[in-house]
Amino acid sequence: MKFPFERKEIITFLFSLAIVLLVLNIVISKIYRHNGKNFNVNGVNSDEIKTRFISALHHFGIKDVWIAEDNNELKQNDSLKYFYKVSVPKDLPVSLLLNEVSNSFEPGEVIYYSKETKVNGITDLYLVSGGFEKLTAEFAYNPVIQRPSCSIGFLVYGINTLSPADRVQLIKCPDSFTTVLLPSKESLEIIKNIKTYEKDYSIMLSTEILDLDYKLSSGYSPERLKMSIRSILGDFPDAAVYIYNNNSEFTSGSQFPFIKQEFEKRKVKFIDLNKFILIDQKGTSLDISFDLIINEAVENKTELIFISADHYLKLRPQILKYRKIGYKFINPSLALNEYLKTP
């Protein structure tokens, strides 16, 4: 059966109708602004819109003192109940705030539209519900204010103990972290995968090394140890750092001073595990331990956290929450030089 309308004409008509309905909704909100009792359309009430709006700003670390309510912009009997002037730190794009506000409402609850006066200037946001404008906000960048400036880095160990699905999830996630591996043939395969996703790795030196090519036994002669060290450095040449645990059987062995000397004279990064924050040994729940670390973090300083792969996956929602607030999560290799300077 042949229809009298072309498909392209139908699509154009439906798109035009959608635009007309959107414009009509905004026009109606203006016409009936002063006579809300005669316009009975369901919508989210102004107080609820305000609550969700403020909450969305808090998600990105906007402080209450940066949110100023301006009642001078309100008119008597007007549907507009709230007008805010919001100061925004320079490191936070206003577009992210607008998107967070939009995501605070279910589809159809609120219509919002915005306009930017000039690039990096003032952005106005209008929230309309039930045909009435309920809240307006003015966003302006303020170079004086700033969000938290400390950084966090993760060294993640035990990736080889994850299930295949979890391992893929971890490797493919967009986060920046350093994978910690024991030198082994299996680790060489893991490194191929993580490099595909632009992640780096570090090497853990311990008595748990089982591969004979890399084993560092305290019973080995200096020449045999040199062979293992050359194999480690040759097969894992671009490791971000080589790590040892100064409170372990490995470092208490008679040959550790020789091993340490061999690594250090080759000018590679060689560091004690205990210089990092060992979150898995905190003795409290993972979330609480991480919150404490964040709250105790020092401004303009980077904290490096040593964490198991399964715990890192569990912690990712918390990491996302703090990233939105303004905390920086960086690759640990960017901060290792500073850590090496500390005694």
N, C-alpha and C positions, 0 to 999 in steps of 0.2 A: 504494500500500500504506500503510495507516494503522498507525503505531506506537503501542504502549500507553503511551508516555511523552511528555509535552509537552517541547518544546525547552527551555523555561525550567527544567523540572525537571532535565534532563540537565546544563545549564550549572551549576546550583546544586550538583549532586552532584559534578561534576568540580572545582569550586572548593573544596568542602569537603574532597575527597580530597587536593588539593594542600596545604591547610593541615595536615591530619593527618600527611602524610608529612614536612613540614618540622618539625613539633613532635616527631615520632618520632625524627628524626635527632638533634635536640638532646638528647632524653631518653637515647638510646642512648649519646651521647658522655659523659654524666654517669655512667651505670650502669657502663660499661666503662672508665672513666678509669684505674682502678687495675689493670686486667688487660688491657692492650693486646695481649698476645701471643695471647689467645684470640679477638680480634676482628679478623679479617683483611679489612679494607676498604682499597682503594687510596686514596691521598690525597697531597697535596703535603707533603713533609717539613718539619719545623719550621724548619730552617736556611734553606731556600729561602723560606719564608713571611717569616721575619725579614728576609732580604735585600731582598725586594720591598717590604716594609712600610717599611723605612728609606729605600729609594730613592724611594718615593712621597712621603715627607715632605720629602726633599731637593728634589724638584721644585718645592715651594712655599717654598723658602728656609728651612726649619727646620734650624737648626744642630745639630751633634752634641751640643753642650753643653746644648741644650734637651731632649735625649732621655735620660732617666735610666732605667737598668735596675734594677728592684727585685726582687732574688732572695728577699727575705723573704716574698714572696707565693707562692713556689713550694713545692710539697710533694713529698716523696720518692716516686718511682715514679709521679708524676702525669704525664698526657699533656701538661699545660701546661708548656711549656719557657721561654717568655719573657713577662715582664710589664714594661711600660714606663709611665713617667709622662712625659708630653709637655707642655712649656710652649709656649703658643701666643700670638703677638703679637695685640693687640686688633684690628688691621686685617684679620685673616685669619679668615674664618668656618670653624669646625671642620667644617661640612658639606662644604666643598671638599676638606679633607684626607680625610674618610671616602670621598668619591666617588673621589678619586685612588687610594686604597688598593684600593677595589673594582675599579677599572679595571686594576689591576696583575695581575689573575688572569683566566684564561679562564673562561667560563661552566661551572659545575659543579666547578671546582677547589676552591673555598672557599665556605663559607657564612659570612656575617658578619651580625651584628646589633649594634645599639647602643642605648644608653639615656642620656638626659640627666637628670641629677639635678635641675637647675633651669635656668631660662633664663639664659644667659650664665654657667652654673656649670660643673660637671664632667660630661664625656661619657665613658662607658665603651664600648669597642669590643671585641668578641669575635670571633676568627677560628677557624672550625672546619673541619677537612678530614679526610676519611676516617672521619668519625664521632667525631673527637676534637678537643677544644679545644687549639689549638696556641699561640696568642698572644693576650694581652689587653693593652689599652692604656687609659690614663686620660689624657684631654686636659683641661687647665685653662688658662684665659686668665691671662696674666701682663702687667700694665700696664707693667712696667719694660723688657721686651725689645722690640726693634723690628727690622723688616727694612729693606733699603735705602730711603732717603727721597729720593733724587734723582729727577728727572723728565726725560723725553725727549720732544721734539716733532719732527715731520717736516714739512718743506716739500717737496712732491713736484712736480717739473716734468716736462714732456714727455708728459703724458697723451694729447695729440693724436697722438703717434707710435705708440701701442699699437694692436694689432689690435682690431677691434670687440669680440671676446669678452673680451680682457684688460681693455679699458676698462670694460666693464660689470662685470667682476669687481672691479676696483679701486673703482669708484664705489659699488657695493652693499655692499662689505665694511664691517663695523661699526667699523673703526678710526677714531680721531680724527687727522686730519692736515689741512694746508692745501694746496690745489692751486695751483700757480704757473702763470700763463698770460700769454702775450703778448696785448696788446689787439688783438682782431680780431673780425670777425663770427662766426667759428667758435667763438671763446671765449665769446661771448654764449650760444650754444646749449649749450655744455658747462656753463656756470654754471647754466642752467635745470635740467639733469640732477642736478648735484651738490647743489643746494639741496633737491631732492626727498628726498635722503638726509641732510639736515642737516649738510652739509659746507660750509666756507667756502673762499674763494679769495684769492690775492694777485696783484698785477700786476707783471710784469717789464718794466722799461724798458730798451731797447737799440736798437742800429742794425738789429736783425733785424725790427723792426716794419715790415710791408709795407703794411698798410692805410693809405691816404692820410688817412683821418679821424683817425688816431692817430699818424702818423709824426712823429718828432722828429729831423729832419735838422739837422746842424750848419750847413747852407747856408740854412736858413730864417731869415726875419726874426723879430724878437721878436713881432710881431703874428701871424704865421703860427704860431709856436710856441704862442702863447696859445690859438689856435683848437684845436690838437691837444690841448693840456692840458685845455681845457674839455671836449672830447669824451671824453677818457679818464675824467675825474672824473665827467662826466655819465652815461656808459654803464656805468661800473664804480664806483658811488658807495660801495658797502659792502665794498670790498676790505679785507682785514685789514691789509695793508701794501703800499706801493709800493717795489719793490726795484730797485737798480741795482748794477752791478759797477764798483767804483772802479778796477779794473785792466783796463779795457777801452777800446776805441776810443770808445765812447759818452761816457765821462767825460773823455776827453782832448780832446774837441772844444771849440771856442771858445765854444759856446753852452751848455755844461753848467752853468756857474755860474748863468746866467739860469733854466734849467729847474729847477734845485734850489731856487732862491729862490721860484719860482712855486709849487712843491709845498709848500714849508715854510710859506709865508705863508698857505696855506689850511688849516693845522693838521691835515694828514693824516700818517700814519706813513710816513716816508721813510727807508730804511735801506740800508746797503751790504751786498751779498751776502756779503762776506768776514768779516762778524761771525758768520756761521753756520759749522758744521762741514761742509766740502765733502767728503763721504765718497767721492764718485766720483773724487776726485783724490788719494786716499791712497797709491796705488801698490801696495797689497797686496790680497789677495782680499777680497771683500765681507764674508764671515763674520769673517775675522780683524780687518779694520778696525773692524767693529761691536763685536766683543769688546773691542778696545783702548779704544774710546770709552766703553763701559760700565765697564770696569775703572778708567779714569781719571776717571770722573764724580765730581763733588764733592757731598758730602751737602748736602741742602736747597737744591740749585741745579738749574736747568733747562738742559739742553743742547739746542740746536736744530740739526737736521741737514738739510742741503740735499741731496736725493737724486733721481735719475731715477725715473720711474714703473716701468720694467721692473725696476730694481734693488730698488725697494721691494717689489714682488710676490715677488721671490726671497728677500727678507729676512724676510718675514712669519713663517715658522716660528721664527726666532731671536727675533723680537719677542715671540711667544707664550711662548717659554721664559722670557725675562727678566720678562715680565709676571707669570707664575706665581710667580717668586722674590720679587717685591715691587716691582719698578721700575714707576714710573707713566709711562704714555704719554699725553700730553695734547695738546690743540689748541695749536699755537704761539701763537695770538693771546692766550692767557692769560699768556704770558711776554714778549711783545714790548716792553712798556713798560720792563722791566728792561734789555733789550738796547739800547734806544734811549738809555739813560743812560750806557752805556759809551762811551768815546772811540774 
